[in-house]
Amino acid sequence: MAVNLYDAAHELENLIRQSDEYKSLKNMYDAVNADPQARIMFDNFRQIQMNLQQKQMMGQEISPQEVDQAQKTVTLVQQNPKIAGLMQAEQRMGMVIGELNQLIMKPLEELYGVQQR
């Protein structure tokens, strides 16, 4: 009997969409998007975050001014209850995805772990 990993992955996708963590994340995301001021703040925060990540990936140095601006933006967005709730929901969803990734990678880790001994 052949196992279709893609079918299992699609089933996992559906289960993630039904999870409390995902539903909470979606509700918080919708609440931020429904509030024009919160959406602008969040979009600005995400843009700064993406710019810094892109610089890091390209090996470019991040200036102290950019670090300062990013820290000030984080402080500002965390003061907005809707954005703070969204960020907390993102963290919870990220933890779930991380745990799932560990489970998915376990067979390879075991395989290579045995060979390295």
Backbone as CSV, one residue per row, in Angstrom:
resi,resn,N_x,N_y,N_z,CA_x,CA_y,CA_z,C_x,C_y,C_z
1,MET,0.830,-1.182,0.000,0.000,0.000,0.000,0.880,1.253,0.000
2,ALA,0.749,2.057,-1.027,1.541,3.277,-1.152,0.917,4.392,-0.319
3,VAL,1.784,5.142,0.305,1.341,6.275,1.114,1.469,7.539,0.264
4,ASN,0.412,8.321,0.225,0.468,9.574,-0.511,0.675,10.707,0.495
5,LEU,1.907,11.188,0.560,2.240,12.240,1.517,1.499,13.543,1.218
6,TYR,1.209,13.769,-0.054,0.512,15.009,-0.420,-0.928,15.006,0.084
7,ASP,-1.559,13.838,0.071,-2.911,13.753,0.639,-2.875,14.057,2.140
8,ALA,-1.869,13.513,2.807,-1.729,13.765,4.241,-1.448,15.250,4.500
9,ALA,-0.643,15.857,3.638,-0.334,17.283,3.799,-1.590,18.136,3.608
10,HIS,-2.406,17.781,2.635,-3.657,18.518,2.416,-4.611,18.340,3.599
11,GLU,-4.638,17.151,4.153,-5.466,16.913,5.333,-4.954,17.743,6.512
12,LEU,-3.632,17.809,6.669,-3.052,18.620,7.733,-3.394,20.096,7.526
13,GLU,-3.339,20.549,6.281,-3.730,21.938,5.987,-5.160,22.203,6.450
14,ASN,-6.065,21.291,6.127,-7.465,21.452,6.536,-7.608,21.458,8.059
15,LEU,-6.858,20.595,8.726,-6.911,20.550,10.182,-6.366,21.832,10.803
16,ILE,-5.319,22.388,10.207,-4.779,23.656,10.697,-5.838,24.737,10.583
17,ARG,-6.531,24.783,9.448,-7.576,25.799,9.234,-8.724,25.656,10.242
18,GLN,-8.933,24.452,10.744,-10.005,24.205,11.710,-9.542,24.395,13.159
19,SER,-8.241,24.572,13.359,-7.705,24.657,14.718,-8.096,25.970,15.393
20,ASP,-8.163,25.924,16.711,-8.459,27.123,17.496,-7.385,28.188,17.286
21,GLU,-6.134,27.750,17.163,-5.037,28.698,16.979,-5.203,29.475,15.672
22,TYR,-5.550,28.767,14.603,-5.733,29.436,13.312,-6.961,30.347,13.338
23,LYS,-8.046,29.856,13.920,-9.264,30.664,13.983,-9.020,31.946,14.773
24,SER,-8.283,31.845,15.867,-7.951,33.017,16.666,-7.093,33.984,15.850
25,LEU,-6.100,33.455,15.153,-5.237,34.282,14.314,-6.051,35.000,13.242
26,LYS,-6.931,34.281,12.590,-7.750,34.879,11.532,-8.666,35.960,12.096
27,ASN,-9.283,35.694,13.251,-10.149,36.699,13.877,-9.379,37.969,14.237
28,MET,-8.173,37.799,14.779,-7.358,38.957,15.146,-6.894,39.704,13.897
29,TYR,-6.542,38.977,12.853,-6.120,39.596,11.593,-7.272,40.386,10.978
30,ASP,-8.461,39.803,10.992,-9.642,40.491,10.470,-9.951,41.753,11.279
31,ALA,-9.759,41.687,12.604,-10.018,42.850,13.457,-9.041,43.986,13.143
32,VAL,-7.783,43.645,12.908,-6.794,44.665,12.549,-7.143,45.278,11.199
33,ASN,-7.517,44.452,10.238,-7.845,44.952,8.901,-9.125,45.771,8.873
34,ALA,-10.004,45.543,9.818,-11.263,46.293,9.874,-11.071,47.678,10.496
35,ASP,-9.934,47.903,11.123,-9.631,49.179,11.778,-8.575,49.896,10.936
36,PRO,-8.964,50.944,10.197,-8.017,51.602,9.283,-6.715,52.058,9.955
37,GLN,-6.805,52.620,11.140,-5.599,53.086,11.829,-4.686,51.907,12.193
38,ALA,-5.281,50.849,12.730,-4.495,49.663,13.103,-3.878,49.026,11.860
39,ARG,-4.627,48.989,10.765,-4.118,48.370,9.533,-2.903,49.137,9.010
40,ILE,-2.968,50.460,9.017,-1.836,51.261,8.543,-0.609,51.030,9.426
41,MET,-0.825,51.021,10.746,0.288,50.782,11.675,0.890,49.396,11.444
42,PHE,0.022,48.406,11.289,0.494,47.032,11.113,1.220,46.886,9.779
43,ASP,0.677,47.474,8.712,1.334,47.405,7.403,2.712,48.056,7.452
44,ASN,2.814,49.185,8.136,4.096,49.868,8.283,5.083,48.977,9.047
45,PHE,4.617,48.375,10.126,5.449,47.467,10.922,5.939,46.293,10.073
46,ARG,5.038,45.693,9.312,5.417,44.540,8.469,6.421,44.946,7.396
47,GLN,6.255,46.137,6.823,7.174,46.609,5.795,8.579,46.795,6.361
48,ILE,8.665,47.391,7.537,9.967,47.565,8.192,10.588,46.204,8.480
49,GLN,9.769,45.286,8.987,10.235,43.936,9.304,10.764,43.230,8.052
50,MET,10.018,43.309,6.954,10.439,42.653,5.710,11.717,43.284,5.152
51,ASN,11.836,44.612,5.237,13.043,45.277,4.749,14.277,44.823,5.516
52,LEU,14.147,44.709,6.849,15.276,44.270,7.666,15.636,42.816,7.372
53,GLN,14.624,41.964,7.218,14.884,40.558,6.899,15.565,40.420,5.540
54,GLN,15.122,41.223,4.576,15.721,41.173,3.240,17.184,41.606,3.297
55,LYS,17.480,42.643,4.054,18.866,43.087,4.197,19.721,41.984,4.825
56,GLN,19.177,41.338,5.865,19.916,40.260,6.525,20.206,39.126,5.552
57,MET,19.199,38.748,4.771,19.364,37.640,3.824,20.393,37.978,2.745
58,MET,20.501,39.252,2.403,21.452,39.679,1.381,22.824,39.992,1.974
59,GLY,22.955,39.823,3.291,24.221,40.063,3.952,24.557,41.533,4.124
60,GLN,23.553,42.401,3.982,23.781,43.837,4.147,23.712,44.201,5.626
61,GLU,24.482,45.199,5.994,24.493,45.636,7.385,23.262,46.483,7.682
62,ILE,22.729,46.285,8.865,21.575,47.064,9.319,22.107,48.179,10.204
63,SER,21.751,49.394,9.860,22.281,50.563,10.577,21.641,50.702,11.956
64,PRO,22.333,51.363,12.864,21.741,51.616,14.187,20.427,52.405,14.094
65,GLN,20.329,53.283,13.096,19.101,54.052,12.911,17.940,53.132,12.526
66,GLU,18.221,52.144,11.686,17.178,51.196,11.288,16.738,50.340,12.465
67,VAL,17.682,49.927,13.282,17.365,49.148,14.489,16.509,49.991,15.423
68,ASP,16.892,51.256,15.610,16.144,52.163,16.473,14.725,52.366,15.954
69,GLN,14.596,52.579,14.641,13.272,52.767,14.038,12.411,51.513,14.228
70,ALA,13.008,50.338,14.037,12.270,49.086,14.195,11.804,48.923,15.640
71,GLN,12.667,49.235,16.592,12.298,49.105,18.009,11.173,50.066,18.376
72,LYS,11.247,51.292,17.876,10.191,52.263,18.146,8.868,51.819,17.528
73,THR,8.939,51.246,16.348,7.723,50.777,15.670,7.100,49.618,16.438
74,VAL,7.931,48.697,16.916,7.424,47.566,17.714,6.728,48.080,18.963
75,THR,7.360,49.014,19.646,6.762,49.591,20.853,5.419,50.235,20.543
76,LEU,5.363,50.958,19.436,4.132,51.640,19.043,3.021,50.645,18.718
77,VAL,3.327,49.631,17.902,2.267,48.703,17.496,1.795,47.846,18.665
78,GLN,2.676,47.557,19.606,2.276,46.749,20.759,1.321,47.500,21.679
79,GLN,1.271,48.820,21.550,0.343,49.606,22.357,-1.079,49.544,21.810
80,ASN,-1.209,49.095,20.570,-2.536,48.933,19.978,-3.043,47.539,20.368
81,PRO,-4.154,47.450,21.108,-4.626,46.141,21.591,-4.931,45.141,20.466
82,LYS,-5.423,45.632,19.344,-5.742,44.721,18.240,-4.470,44.131,17.642
83,ILE,-3.465,44.979,17.453,-2.203,44.491,16.881,-1.480,43.610,17.890
84,ALA,-1.505,43.986,19.156,-0.871,43.157,20.191,-1.515,41.771,20.229
85,GLY,-2.852,41.728,20.126,-3.556,40.443,20.086,-3.183,39.631,18.865
86,LEU,-3.045,40.305,17.728,-2.641,39.615,16.499,-1.244,39.044,16.639
87,MET,-0.339,39.817,17.212,1.036,39.341,17.385,1.092,38.132,18.324
88,GLN,0.275,38.143,19.370,0.216,36.996,20.282,-0.342,35.767,19.560
89,ALA,-1.380,35.976,18.748,-1.969,34.866,17.995,-0.962,34.325,16.978
90,GLU,-0.164,35.220,16.376,0.886,34.782,15.440,1.914,33.920,16.161
91,GLN,2.285,34.322,17.375,3.257,33.547,18.145,2.724,32.150,18.453
92,ARG,1.453,32.076,18.865,0.865,30.766,19.175,0.822,29.890,17.919
93,MET,0.429,30.473,16.793,0.356,29.707,15.549,1.757,29.283,15.125
94,GLY,2.731,30.155,15.308,4.116,29.824,14.983,4.641,28.671,15.818
95,MET,4.250,28.630,17.086,4.665,27.519,17.956,4.066,26.209,17.468
96,VAL,2.793,26.244,17.076,2.139,25.031,16.562,2.844,24.556,15.297
97,ILE,3.108,25.470,14.368,3.773,25.114,13.121,5.171,24.554,13.406
98,GLY,5.869,25.159,14.365,7.192,24.665,14.741,7.141,23.248,15.293
99,GLU,6.148,22.979,16.127,5.997,21.631,16.687,5.646,20.626,15.591
100,LEU,4.786,21.036,14.663,4.444,20.154,13.546,5.669,19.889,12.680
101,ASN,6.467,20.911,12.454,7.681,20.752,11.661,8.643,19.766,12.324
102,GLN,8.752,19.838,13.644,9.608,18.886,14.363,9.127,17.456,14.147
103,LEU,7.808,17.259,14.197,7.259,15.920,13.971,7.521,15.436,12.551
104,ILE,7.356,16.337,11.592,7.558,15.979,10.185,9.021,15.629,9.924
105,MET,9.929,16.347,10.552,11.356,16.137,10.314,11.947,14.978,11.125
106,LYS,11.190,14.447,12.072,11.699,13.407,12.964,12.274,12.184,12.234
107,PRO,11.609,11.645,11.199,12.198,10.485,10.521,13.576,10.777,9.921
108,LEU,13.758,11.959,9.350,15.057,12.300,8.769,16.107,12.508,9.848
109,GLU,15.715,13.143,10.948,16.655,13.342,12.039,17.108,12.007,12.626
110,GLU,16.145,11.078,12.748,16.490,9.752,13.259,17.393,9.019,12.287
111,LEU,17.086,9.121,11.010,17.885,8.451,9.981,19.301,8.958,9.984
112,TYR,19.486,10.244,9.899,20.833,10.819,9.856,21.524,10.757,11.202
113,GLY,20.750,10.800,12.281,21.328,10.687,13.603,21.960,9.334,13.825
114,VAL,21.325,8.273,13.307,21.865,6.904,13.432,23.123,6.760,12.602
115,GLN,23.155,7.332,11.421,24.318,7.208,10.527,25.538,7.945,11.042
116,GLN,25.331,8.989,11.812,26.463,9.777,12.288,27.191,9.105,13.438
117,ARG,26.640,8.121,14.056,27.266,7.472,15.223,28.403,6.594,14.840
